[in-house]
Amino acid sequence: MLELKPSSNDSWGLTSLFPSYSDLDTILISSNIIANFCCDPAGWVQTLNIHLFLTAMSYFAISYCYIVLLNSKSITCLDISSGGGLGVSCSTDGSMKIWQASNGELRRVLEGHVFDVNCCRFFPSGLVVLSGGMDAQLKIWSAEDASCVVTFKGHKGGMKGDSLKVETGSRSCSGWSRTPDLERSSLLGLPECEREVGTEAKMLLLAREDKKLQCLGLQSRQPVFLFIGSDAFNCCTFLSGFLLLAGTQDGNIYQLDARSPRTPVQVVHRSGAPVLSLLSFRDGFIASQGDGSCFIVQQDLDYVIELTGADCDPVYKVATWEKQIYTCCRDGLVRRYQLSDL
């Protein structure tokens, strides 16, 4: 291990990789990792890692990472507001917190759930938060004054994982997809109820514990397809109007085409750990797993970008805003990555 201090003679060429190299405190260099640790006045702990992985195909991964301690227990879910200014996270200690996305400063504490809070999501306005927990309650909150506006009851069991979806108009989001008018009638069937708003030409994707991935026409309630995987499905998302992803308990990530779902377009398998989160990102996707791995796969690149720092703790959820990526983990930390080279 070699320890260096920043100097005017940048023989390692680090300035070209890290514009803020001159501001770093200490650089630690070994045969396959460069890391910096320093403190930011705003309270974030900043780390900068480069990992070089040598496999059958070598690839390089660079991540700027800012870490903030928000909860004393596991952070089960997080989301970033549409403008990128605020973040919301929930925890197994029953708490929910709204914080400044730029520096982690705590803004609001949302109290009212009993037991674990497993899912949270901003409304498109960025002023309203939707949450669900093991108390079988669904709550709507004001992000401005932390008041609980509405509580919905009636679920027979707790809500787990990525259970909440907030429709954002014509933009696709996890679990939902708007299909082109040309083929929607053949896939989704005819309308069932004229009083519904916003359900036309949309599909609902369900990741089920019985190894089945089910797709339904949201308006018609009619099945589009049923795909049987290798193990229980934990998460799913749409990449486009017809392309979708689904992750299983045994580490498989299936890419399917809703028009011909019998045979997967591809199956990605990087480890046997459960796939906990999938998110469409640029021309590819971000996946997180139960062994602490979190990575970006892009269709036009021949390498995978690793988001490091979680060690072996499960990474439960990933959220993005522009070039920034946020993850939440069992270790109680929210990590923010800024990948300027993408």
N, C-alpha and C positions, 0 to 999 in steps of 0.2 A: 504494500500500500504506500503510495507516494502522496505527501501533502504539499500543496502549493499555495502561495499567496498571489493575488492579482498583481501584475506588473505591466510596465509599458512594453516589455518584450514578450509578445504573445506567440511564443514558438509553437504552442499547441494548436494555434488557429481557433481558439475558443471564441474570440470576438465575433467571428463570422457566424458561429452557431448561436451564440447567446449575446444579443445586443447589450444586455445589462451585466456583462462579465466583469466590467470594471467596478461594479458596485457589490460584487460578491465578497463574502468574508473569507471563506476557505474553500478550496477545491480539493476533493479527495479523489485520487485516480488509482484504479487497479487495472488489471488486464482486460476487464470487460465492463466497467462501470465508472461513470463520472458523476459525482454527487456534490451538491452544495447545500449547506444548512445555514440559515440566517433568520433573524426575526424581523418582522415588519412592524412599524409603529402602530398600525391599526389593530394588531393583535393576532393576525394570521401567522402561522408558522410556515415559512416558505422552503420548499425543497425543489431542487432542479436535478432531474435524473436523465442520463442517457444510458440505455441498455443496448448492447450489441449481442444478438442471439445468433449462434451458428448452428444451422440445421442443414437438411438437404438443400434448402434454399435460404441463404442468409438474408436477414432483414434488419432494419434499423428502427428503433423507436425512441422518440424524443418527447418528453413531457415537462411542462412547467406546472408545478403542483403547489397549491396553497391549501393548507389544512386548518380547519377551525373546530374546536371542541364545542358542540352544541348540547349534547345530552350525555348523561352519565351512563346510560345503557345503550343498547343497540338502536341505531336509526334505521327504521324499516322502510321508509319511503321519503322521497323529496320531489319538489317540483319548482320550476323557475317561472316567474310571471312573464307575460307576453312581451313586455318591454325590457326584460332582463334586469330590472332594478331590485326585485325582491325574490327571496327564496322561502319556501315553507318545508318543514320536515316534521316527521312524527316518530315516536319512539315506543319501545316496549314498556317504558315507565308510565305510559298513559298521557304523556304531554305532547303538545304541538307548539312549534315555535316559528315565527316569521322573522326573517333576518335580512340584512342588507347583503345582496349578492356580491357586491364589490369587495367587502372587507369582513363579512361575517358578524357585523354589529347586530345585536338582538334588538328587534323592534316591538314585537308583540308576543305574548304567551297566551295560547288558546286552551282553556281548561273547561272540561265538561264530560269528556269520555271517561268511561270506567274500564280498567284493564288496558291491554295493548291497543295502540292505534296503528293500524297496518297500512293505510293508504290515504293519500291526500293529493289534491289537485287544484290548481288555480282555474278560475273561470277566465275566459278570453279577456275580460276587462282588466284583470290583474288586481281587482279590488275585492273579490269574493273567493272564498276557499271552500272546497267540498272535502269531507273526510268520512272515513268509515273505520270501525274497529271491532274488537272481539266482543263488545257489549251489544252487538247486532243493531247498532244505531248508525244512521247516516245523518251528518250534520252539515249545515251551511253556515259559514262564518263571514263576518265583515273583517277584512284585513285592515281597515282604518281604525276601528276601536276595539277589536277582539271580541265583539259580542256574537253570540250564537243566535242567528236569526230564525232558523227553522231546525227542528229535529224530526227525522222520519223514523218510525218504528214499524215493525212487522216482519222483519227478517227472522228466520228460525235459527240462524247460526251466525257466528262472527264473519266479518268480511276480511279476506286475506289477500296479501300481495297486491298485484296491480289490478284491483277490482273496479276502479272508478274510471270512467271515460267522460270527458266533457266535450260535446260537439262544438267544433269551431267553424261552422259554415261549410264552405266548399273544400276546406283544407282537410286532408286525411289525417287521422290520428290513430294511435294504437288500438287495434281491435275493430276499427271502423274503416270503411272504404266507400268512396263514391265511384260508381261504375259509369262508363260512357253510355250515352243514350242509345247508341246503335245496338248494344247487346243486352241492355238491362232487362228488357221484357222477357227474353228467353231464360235469363238467369234467375231473376228475382220474382217473377210472377206478377199478378195484378194487385192493385191496392185492396186492402181489407177494410180500412176505415178512413173516411174523408176528413174526419176531425183531426187527424194526426198532422203535425207540421215538422218538416225537416227529415222525414224518414224515407223519402222517395229516393230510389236508385242507390241505396246503401246496403252494405252487407255487414252482418254481425259475426265476428269470429270468436269462438269459445274454445279455450284450452281446458280440457277435462282431465280429471285424475284417473279415469278408466282407460287411458291410453288413446283417447279419441280426440281429434280436432274437428270441430263441427262448425260449419258455416251456414248461416241462415239469411234469407232476405228480410231486412229489418221491417219493411212495410208489409210484406205478404205473410211473414212468419213461416214461410215454406223453406225446407232444407235445400241448400245449394249443393253441398257435398259433405261427406263424412270420411275422414282419413284416419287410419289406425297407425299409430307410431310404435316405437320400440319400448316406451315406458310412459309413465304419467306425464302429461303436458303441464308445464308450469307457467308459460307465458307465450304471447303471440303478438304480432304486429303486421301491419300492411306496409310493404315497400312502395307500392303503386296501386292503381285501380284493381289489378288482378294478381300481382305478385305479392306473396305473403311469407312470413317467417313464423316458426314455432319452435320452442325449445323444450326439451324433455328432462326428466329427472336423471337419466343416465348420460347426459352430456351431448346429445345429438341436437343439431340445429337444422331443421328441415326448411328448405325453400321450395314453395309450391306455386303453381299457377292455377288459379281458381277455375280456369276454363278446361284444364285437363289435370286434375289433382291426383289421379291414381298413381302416377310416377313422379317423385320429387325432381325438381330441376337440379338440385344438388343437396348433399347432406354434409354439413360441416361438423367435424368432431375433433376437438382439441384436447379434451380430457374427459374422464368419467364423472366429473363433478356436475351437480345439477345446474342447468341453465336457469338463472333467476330473473334476468331482465334482457329484453331486446328492444332496440330503438332504431328506427330508420334515421340514417345520417348521411347527408350528401348523396353520393352514388353507391352507398353501401349500407352498413349497419354497425351498431355498437352492441356488444354482448357482454354480460357479466355472469360469473359462475360462483358456485359455492366454495371453491378452493381459493378465492381471492383474486382470480384472474379477471381482467377486464380488457377488452381489445376491440380495435376498429378494423373491419374488413371493408375494403373498397374495390369495386368491380374492375377499375382500370389500373390497379396497382398489383404487383406481384409479391407484396410483403404485407405483414400484419403489424399494426401499431399497437403496442402494449401500453396500458395505463397502469403504472406501477404504484406501490406504496401500501396496498392493503394486506400484504403478506398472505397469510392463510385464512384470514377472516372473510366470510361470505360478503360479496358486494351485492346488495339487494336491489338497487335501483340506480338508473342513469337518467340524467336530464341534460338538455343542451340549450344554449342560447348563442346564436352566431358561432364564433370559433371557440367558445368556452364549453367545457364539459364538466358536469358535476356528478359525483357519485356519493352514495351513502353506504355505510358498512356496519358490520356487527361490532366493531371496535368503538362505536360512538362518534366517529369522525365524518365530516363532510369534506371531500377533496375536490378542488377545482383545478382543472387542467386547461391550459391555453396552448393550442397547437397552431402556431402561427404559420407553419409550413404547409398546412392543408388548404 
